[in-house]
Amino acid sequence: MKGLTQFAEDLKYARNIFHEDVIDAMFRQPFSSETKPFREHLIKTNPVVSLSAVDYDLGVNGSAYFDTDTADYHVSTQQNGIGNRGRMYRNDGVDIGQHEAPQEGYFVGHIADGEWLQYTVNVAAAGNYTLRFRVAAEAAGGRISLQSNGRALVSGLSVPATGGWLKFKDVDVKNVPLKKGIQQLKVYMNTGGFNFDSIQFIK
């Protein structure tokens, strides 16, 4: 009886974590290639907004993101793939790692050439922004591009060697024009070999 009581206590709603991406993957994504925001991203001037790399849109591979080794659990294909190598935070094909203490949070890792991530954002005020990409790499050579609704904003930004996979540093791109309103930003990993933490928007 004591065991059943503890089991019932552990099953209480307050003790459970709601993973919206899991529910979305089970019930919407098998029937739709449309994307949805993972969370609200309001780009405003005060305070400075940081867009976390792991908060890309909800959706299937090729729509909300593109990862070269995403999982595939269709019975017909019999090819499960690797999926999220980090096995944390999100339940799809993007590889996610966790920062070491004292830093908290997550980052996108194991980035390969040609992969990309999409973010639905709402820019509060049009203008020129400094975009601060936070990245880490053992060796230089990575390259990043950014588009807004198909319009090129950043092309071939070089990712420097930062001293290690978990030693994150900022790389700035100044005078990037952003239009006001809701738009879809796509971060393209032209050349991989680095970890991606976030983008700050400084007006």
C-alpha positions as CSV (number, residue, x, y, z in Angstrom):
1,M,0.0,0.0,0.0
2,K,2.8,2.4,0.8
3,G,4.4,1.8,-2.6
4,L,1.1,2.5,-4.4
5,T,0.7,5.7,-2.4
6,Q,4.1,6.9,-3.4
7,F,3.4,6.0,-7.0
8,A,0.2,8.0,-7.0
9,E,2.1,10.9,-5.4
10,D,4.8,10.8,-8.1
11,L,2.2,10.9,-10.8
12,K,0.6,14.2,-9.7
13,Y,0.4,16.8,-12.4
14,A,2.6,19.2,-10.5
15,R,5.5,16.7,-10.6
16,N,5.3,16.3,-14.4
17,I,7.0,18.4,-17.1
18,F,5.0,19.4,-20.1
19,H,7.1,19.0,-23.3
20,E,5.3,20.9,-26.0
21,D,7.7,19.7,-28.7
22,V,6.9,16.0,-27.9
23,I,3.1,16.6,-28.1
24,D,3.6,18.5,-31.3
25,A,5.7,15.8,-32.8
26,M,3.2,13.1,-32.0
27,F,0.0,14.7,-33.0
28,R,0.6,17.6,-35.5
29,Q,3.9,17.0,-37.3
30,P,2.9,13.6,-38.9
31,F,0.2,15.4,-40.8
32,S,1.7,18.8,-41.5
33,S,4.9,20.4,-42.7
34,E,3.9,23.8,-41.3
35,T,6.1,25.3,-38.5
36,K,5.1,27.0,-35.3
37,P,7.2,29.1,-32.9
38,F,8.7,27.1,-30.0
39,R,8.4,30.2,-27.8
40,E,7.7,33.9,-28.3
41,H,10.7,35.9,-29.5
42,L,10.1,39.6,-29.2
43,I,13.1,41.6,-30.5
44,K,13.2,44.9,-28.6
45,T,15.8,47.5,-27.7
46,N,15.5,47.5,-24.0
47,P,16.6,45.2,-22.5
48,V,18.9,43.6,-25.1
49,V,17.3,40.4,-26.4
50,S,19.2,37.1,-26.7
51,L,17.8,34.5,-29.0
52,S,18.8,31.0,-27.7
53,A,19.9,28.7,-30.5
54,V,18.0,25.8,-29.1
55,D,14.6,27.6,-29.3
56,Y,14.2,27.1,-33.0
57,D,10.7,26.6,-34.4
58,L,8.5,23.5,-34.0
59,G,8.3,21.4,-37.1
60,V,9.7,18.5,-39.1
61,N,13.2,18.2,-40.5
62,G,13.4,20.3,-43.7
63,S,10.7,22.8,-42.5
64,A,11.7,24.1,-39.0
65,Y,15.3,23.0,-39.2
66,F,17.6,20.8,-41.3
67,D,19.9,18.3,-39.7
68,T,21.9,15.7,-41.6
69,D,21.5,12.9,-39.1
70,T,17.9,13.4,-37.8
71,A,16.0,10.4,-36.5
72,D,13.4,8.6,-38.6
73,Y,11.0,6.3,-36.8
74,H,8.8,5.4,-39.8
75,V,8.2,1.7,-39.9
76,S,8.4,1.7,-43.7
77,T,12.0,3.0,-43.8
78,Q,13.6,0.9,-41.1
79,Q,16.2,3.6,-40.7
80,N,16.1,5.2,-37.3
81,G,19.1,7.5,-37.6
82,I,20.8,9.2,-34.7
83,G,18.6,12.1,-33.8
84,N,19.5,14.5,-31.0
85,R,23.0,13.3,-30.0
86,G,22.8,15.1,-26.6
87,R,19.5,13.5,-25.7
88,M,18.3,16.7,-23.9
89,Y,16.0,19.7,-24.0
90,R,14.3,18.9,-27.4
91,N,13.0,15.7,-28.9
92,D,13.9,16.0,-32.6
93,G,16.9,15.8,-34.9
94,V,19.0,18.8,-33.8
95,D,22.0,17.9,-31.7
96,I,21.9,19.8,-28.3
97,G,24.5,19.9,-25.6
98,Q,24.5,21.4,-22.1
99,H,26.8,24.1,-20.7
100,E,29.2,23.2,-17.9
101,A,28.7,24.9,-14.5
102,P,28.7,27.7,-13.6
103,Q,27.2,28.6,-16.9
104,E,23.6,27.3,-17.4
105,G,21.5,26.4,-20.4
106,Y,21.9,24.6,-23.7
107,F,23.5,25.0,-27.1
108,V,23.4,23.5,-30.6
109,G,26.4,21.2,-31.3
110,H,27.7,18.6,-33.7
111,I,27.0,21.1,-36.5
112,A,27.6,19.8,-40.0
113,D,27.9,21.6,-43.3
114,G,24.6,22.8,-44.7
115,E,22.5,22.5,-41.6
116,W,20.1,25.3,-40.6
117,L,17.7,26.5,-38.0
118,Q,14.5,28.6,-38.3
119,Y,13.2,31.1,-35.7
120,T,9.9,33.0,-35.9
121,V,10.6,36.4,-34.3
122,N,8.7,39.7,-33.9
123,V,10.9,42.8,-34.3
124,A,9.4,45.7,-32.3
125,A,11.2,48.4,-34.2
126,A,12.8,48.6,-37.6
127,G,16.4,49.7,-37.8
128,N,20.1,48.7,-38.0
129,Y,21.1,46.2,-35.4
130,T,24.4,44.6,-34.2
131,L,24.0,40.9,-34.2
132,R,26.2,39.1,-31.7
133,F,26.6,35.4,-32.5
134,R,27.9,33.4,-29.5
135,V,29.9,30.4,-30.7
136,A,32.6,28.0,-29.7
137,A,35.1,26.0,-31.8
138,E,38.4,24.2,-31.4
139,A,39.5,25.3,-34.9
140,A,38.6,28.2,-37.2
141,G,36.7,27.5,-40.5
142,G,33.0,27.5,-39.6
143,R,30.8,29.9,-41.5
144,I,27.3,31.3,-40.8
145,S,24.7,33.1,-42.9
146,L,21.4,34.6,-41.9
147,Q,18.2,35.3,-43.8
148,S,14.9,37.0,-43.0
149,N,12.0,35.8,-45.0
150,G,14.5,34.7,-47.7
151,R,16.3,38.1,-47.7
152,A,20.1,37.8,-47.0
153,L,21.2,39.7,-43.9
154,V,24.6,38.1,-43.1
155,S,26.7,36.1,-45.6
156,G,29.5,33.8,-44.7
157,L,30.4,35.1,-41.2
158,S,33.6,33.4,-40.1
159,V,33.7,31.4,-36.8
160,P,37.1,31.8,-35.1
161,A,38.9,29.3,-33.0
162,T,37.8,30.1,-29.4
163,G,40.0,27.7,-27.4
164,G,37.7,24.8,-27.1
165,W,34.2,23.3,-27.8
166,L,32.8,24.8,-24.5
167,K,34.7,28.2,-24.6
168,F,32.1,30.5,-26.1
169,K,33.0,33.9,-27.5
170,D,31.0,36.6,-29.3
171,V,31.4,37.5,-33.0
172,D,29.6,40.7,-34.0
173,V,28.1,41.8,-37.3
174,K,27.2,45.5,-37.3
175,N,24.6,47.5,-39.2
176,V,22.2,44.6,-40.0
177,P,18.9,46.1,-41.2
178,L,15.8,44.4,-39.7
179,K,12.3,45.2,-40.7
180,K,9.5,45.7,-38.2
181,G,7.0,42.8,-37.5
182,I,6.8,39.0,-37.5
183,Q,9.4,37.3,-39.7
184,Q,11.2,34.0,-40.0
185,L,15.0,34.1,-39.5
186,K,17.0,31.2,-40.8
187,V,20.5,30.6,-39.6
188,Y,22.5,28.7,-42.1
189,M,25.6,26.7,-41.1
190,N,27.4,27.0,-44.5
191,T,30.4,25.2,-42.9
192,G,30.1,23.3,-39.7
193,G,32.6,22.4,-37.0
194,F,31.4,24.7,-34.2
195,N,28.9,25.0,-31.4
196,F,26.2,27.7,-31.5
197,D,24.7,29.2,-28.3
198,S,22.7,32.3,-29.2
199,I,22.3,35.6,-31.1
200,Q,21.9,39.0,-29.3
201,F,20.1,41.8,-31.1
202,I,21.6,45.2,-30.1
203,K,20.0,48.3,-31.7
